[in-house]
Amino acid sequence: MHFSFSSLINMTVACFILTGIFYLLLRHNKMLSHFGTSLVLGVTSIVILRFLIPVELPFTKSVYIYSIYPDIYHFFIDDFATINGFPINLCRLLAGIWITGSVLLFCRSIRDYIKAYQFCKACPPLEQKQILETFTQAYAEMGKNKRFHIAVSDKVNTPLIFGISKSFIITPPIDLSEQDWYFIFKHELTHYYRGHLFYHLLCEVMCCLYWWNPAVYLIRRLMRALLEMDVDTSVTRLLATEDTYAYIDCLTKMATLQIVRKYYNKWLVSFTASRKSYLLKRGHFLFDNLEYKRKRFFAPAFLLGMTTILFLLTSNLVIFEPSRRFEDNIEDFNSKKIWDFSEEGCFLLEEQSHAYSIYIDWKVCMEQVAFPIDDPDIRIYSSLEEAYEKEPTK
């Protein structure tokens, strides 16, 4: 298992394709209702994990490409300068920029998390007895044992939750009905108990690592939308139709409150989105979901899940690599032993005097390479028939 230029390209292409599919899926409420938010959330998480593990696995097979790709590859890895004896190439420069950017973003994210914690800790506790009793009712229905700090702040414009270990629920100073408060607390508690704060953390880690890749920001946007829809589905699953309408009305009511947000932090997971178009989509999704509340289409859901898993596994089965050049550096071949010719199917096929085709795992990875061979352990054959007959088996 190792990281390489080719594995990075392979991972990026695979995740771009899946991200596009999920983006199109999320634009159609009825399709999302067919599959269910939990399944789409799960397969999106698999895509994120694929981003975080861009390596070749032990069973990965290499397919060598002879045109265009090798030129691109060598454009990045060929040295063009030396500084104090250290060779410089484009790949090392880009890797340095990548690592520097990731370190800076990780530092900023840690700083923002500390600021969010300090902000929540400084908020005065909520003291309205009736609202606290409503929270106790919603909390008791969750059937869990976890302490939450309920606080109020005029710097936020919507209820929000923060913290995996020490958790806060912050609300603006607003006047709502008991039922609306119940929906709000149920919503925030569902975020916590369904592990959505962990998903949020996973997305931020992915964005810090692959800040240069536009696909990660689309995935983060998709994930945030899915988390809210997943909570909406979970909260309304057992509600009567009229109560679902009341929940949608609560969402609308919170979005139309004329409260200016004075504090923003990406680590604070809010009850509603700032964009009304997105909130409208959530309302339409819940209306569509009423139609499918009593029936689920397991065949399409199973097909989506299996297709995603098989696609990601396939992206690890085969990896496209550039054929390697040795014309300019014969020492790499003779002394550094880039390839292990002791394995079965690894040999040279002599085409003409001192010209060879290099076979690795019975596949040609370089043709018509002309250079002298001074390694007696490298097997050289005059034909493939001879290779099939004489190659050692293990």
Order of alpha helices (4+ residues) and beta strands (2+ residues): alpha-alpha-alpha-beta-alpha-beta-beta-alpha-alpha-beta-beta-beta-alpha-alpha-alpha-alpha-beta-alpha-alpha-beta-beta-beta-beta-beta-alpha
